C-alpha cells in the first residue's frame, strides 16, 4: 500500500516516524512552505528529508501542480496529520483507498478548526480523537477509529492537546493505517443529527461577558489559552486573562458583575460575575505576562470601586 502523508509540526513528524517504524510504504510527503525568518524549523519537513521521501511544499493544495505531483506518485492512501488546508476531491480521488484525517474531537461533535478550544469553552467533560475518511465536507467523513479522554477541570487547550490528544492521535493514526492495509478498517457514517460545527476561534469570540457565571468564564479562559486569549478591558486598555479559577459559585450580596471585590495576598484578584466569584491568577497586559496582583498594583486598582465592563 503506497502511502502519501500530508502534515506539519511535531505532531505530523511523530506520525510520520510512527508509520515508518510500522513498516508502511511511504512514497512522499507534503508540508507547508518555509516561513521566512522562522525561529523554529518544520520537524515534519526535516524528517521527510532525512527519510529520503519526495517532498512538496505548495502554498495551496488546490494548485494544479499539486495534482500533477500526487498523480505521479500514484498513492493508494492519503494520510493527513495536522493539515490546515482543504484537500480537493480531485486529489482525494487519485488515491484508490481515499484519505484519512486526524481530528481532535468526538465527531460528529465539534467539527471545525478549533475543536479542542470549543469543547472546553462549552463545558464538556470529555473529548477525544477521531480518525476519519476525508470527503468534500469539513470533518464529515466516515469514522474509522475513535477514543475519548476526560477534560479535567484544570485543562487548557495546551494541556489537553499535548498531554492527551497528541499522543492518542499518533497511536490511532498508526492503527488506522494498519487496519486499512489489512482490509479490516471500519467505515462508520457520522450521525448528522448529533453534529455541531464551530468556526476557528477568533478574538471576537473570547471577549469576557462578566454577567456569565464564574464557571462559564473560567471555561472561556481555559479554552482561549494560549490564543487568542480571553479578553476584557480596564480603563480602555485590553487585558488578557491567562489563568483563573472559580473561587465561589455564589456572588456576595450587593456586588455587580465585573466588580473587583478583593485582592487576596499571594493568590490573586477576586472578581464578581453574574453568578459566583472568579479569581484571576495570571494576565497579559501590553504583551507582558504578570500575576494578577502585579497588574492590580501597577494599575492602581481600587477594590470595590472599579469593575470590568460587561
N, C-alpha and C positions, 0 to 999 in steps of 0.2 A: 504494500500500500504506500503510494507516494504522497508524502505529507508536505504541504506548504504552510509555514507558520507566519502569522502576521501579529506583531506586537511591539512593545516598547517597555522601558523602565525595568527595575529589578524584578518585578513580578513576571514580565514577559521572558526575561533572561532565565529565571528559575524554571519556568515551564519548558523552555527550550532545552535546558540542561536535563530536566527530568525525562523528556521524551527521547533525548539522545541516549541516556543511560538505560532506558527501557528497550532500546534497540530499534526504535522507529526509523523508517527510511525517510529522512528529511532531505527534501530536494531544493529548498530555497527559503528565503526569509524576506519579509517586507517590514520596514520600520519607517518612522518619521524622518524628515530631513534633519540634518545637523542644524543646531541653533547657534548662530554666530555669537561668539563671546561667552558661550555657556560654560559655567564653572564646573559642572559635572558631566562626564561622558554618558552616552547611552549604553548601558551594560548589555542590552539586547543586541545592539549592533556589534559591540566588541566580541561577544560570544559567537555570533554568527560568523564573523570573520575568522575567529580562532578555529571554528569547526570547518572552515573552508566552504561554507554554503554560498551559493549565488545570492547576492544581496541587492535589493532595490529600495530606494528612498524617495518615493514620489510625494509631492505636496498634497495630492488628492487622489484617492483610489478610483475616481471616475475618469482620470486621464486615459486617452486611447493607448498610450504607451504601456500602461499597467496591464490592460487586457492582453496586448501582444506578448508582454513578458511572461505573464502567467500561462498563456496558451502554449508557449514554447516549452515550459517546464512540465506541462501535462500532469498536474497533480490529481490524485484521487480524492483528497480531502484537504479542506482549508481549516486551519485551527487559529482562532482569534483569541489572543491573550493580551488584554489591555489595549483595545482598539477604540479610538475616539472618532474615527472617520467611517462613514457609511460605505459598506461593500455593495456595489451594484449587482443586480441579479445576473447581468451578463457575465460577471466574473464568477459568481457562485455556480452558474450553470457549466462552467469549464471543468468543475470537479464532479465526477460521477457520483461521489458519495456526499456532495454538498459541503457545507461548512458548519463548524460548531463554535460556540462562543461561551466565554465565562461571564456570568452576571452575578453581582453581589446582592442578591435578594432571593426571596422565596417566590419566584414567578408563579402565577401572573401578577402578584402584588409588587408594587414599586418598580414598574418598568421605567426606563429613562436613565439619564446620565448621573444622577445624584442619589441613587437608591439608598446608600448607607445613611446619608445625612437625613433624608426624609423619613426613614424608618425610626431614627432616634427622635427627631422632631415630633413625629406623630405619637410618640409614647409607646411604641411596640416593645414587647418583652422578648421577642426573638426575631431573628432574620436568618440568612443563610446564603448558600451558594447554589446556583443553578447552572448546569451545563446544558445548553440547548442548541438545536439546529437553528441556523440563521435563514431568514426569508426576507421578503421585501418590507416587513414591518419593523418596528422598534421593539426588540426583545419579545417577539410574539411567536417564535418558532417552537416546535415540539420539544418536549423535555426529555433529556437522556438520563441525567443524574441530578439529584437534589439532596442537600443535607442542611439541617438547621443548627444554629448556635444561639445561646442566650445573649440578650443585650443586658449587661449588668448596669446597675444604677449609676456607676461612675464612668461608663464607657463614653468615649467621644468617637468621632469618625476615625481618628488616628488609631486609638487602641482597638476599636472594633475591626478595622482593616488589618493592621499589622499583626495583632495577636490571634485573630480568629479567621477572618475571611481570606486573607492572603495564603497562609499555609494550607487551608482547606481547599482553596481554589487550585493550587498546584496539584494536590493529591487527586482531586476529582477530574481535572483536565487530563491527567495521565491515564486515569482509569477509563474515561470516556473514549479516548483514542484506542486503547486496548480492546474495549468492547466492540467498537466499530470494526477494527481489523479482524476480530474473531467472529464477526457477524452475529454478535449477541446483544447489541445495543438496543434498548427500548426506544420508542418514539411516541411519547405521550402528549396528545394535544392539550394545550392550555385551556382552562375553563374561563372564557372571556367574561362570564358573569361575575367572577371574582377579581377581575383585572383592575389595576389602577396605574395611571401614568403621571409622573411628576417631572416637571422640567428641570433642567440644570439649575442648581441653587445659585441665586444672584443676591447682590447686596440689598435689593429692594424687598427680598423675601425674608430678610433676617433683621428687620427693624423691630426692636422690642416694644410691645404694647404692654405697659405696666398694669393695665386693667386685667390682664390674663392672670391665671393662678401662678403661684411661685413655682409649682412643678412644671407647668407648661413652659414658662420662661426658661427654667433650667434645662428642659429638653431642647429648647431652641439654642441655648448657649452651647450645649454639648454637640448638637448636630451641626452647628455652623463653625465648629472648631476644626481645623485652623483657619479655613477660608470659606466664605467671605467674612466670618465673624458676626456675632450678634451685636448690633449697634444701638446706641442711644445718643442723646445729646445732653450737654451741660453747658449752660451759658453760650449756646450757639456753636460749640465745638463738638466734634464727633468723639465718641468714646466706645471702644470695642470691649465687650466683656468676654474674657478668655476662659475664666474659670469661676464657678459659683457653686453653691449648694443650698438646698432648702433648709432654712433654719427653723421654721414653724409653718404648719399648714393652716394656722389661723392668723388673722390680722388683728393687731391691737386696736382697741376702740379709739375712734377719733382720728385715725390716720387715713390718708388718701393714697391712691395708687401712685407709685413713683417717689413717695416721700422718703427721704434719707432719715432714718429714725435712730440710728445708733452707730457709733464707731466702737467696735469690740477689739480691745488691745490684743495683739498677737494673732488675730483671726481675720477680721475683715469689716466690710461696710454693710450694715443691715438696711434693706430697702423694703418698704411695704409694697405689696402688689394687690391685685384685685381680690386675692384670697391667699393669705399666708405671707411669710417673710422670706426674702431671698438674701443670702449672704454673698456679697461679691468678694472674691478672693484675689483674682488676678485680672488686670485690664491692660489695654494698649491705648495710649494717648500720644498723638503726634508721632506715631510709629515707634514709640518707646514702650517696652513692656515693664509694668510696675505692679507692685502689690496694690490692692485697692486702698489700703491705708496710706501708702506713699502718695498715691494720686490725690486722695482726700486732703492730705496735708498741703501738698503743692497747690491745690485748687482752693484752699481756704474754705472748705465745705462747712456750712453752718447746719449742724444737726437739728432736725425738727423745723427748720425754716426754709429748706430748699428741697426741690424734687426734680426728678427726671420727667420730661413731658411724655404723655401718652399719645 
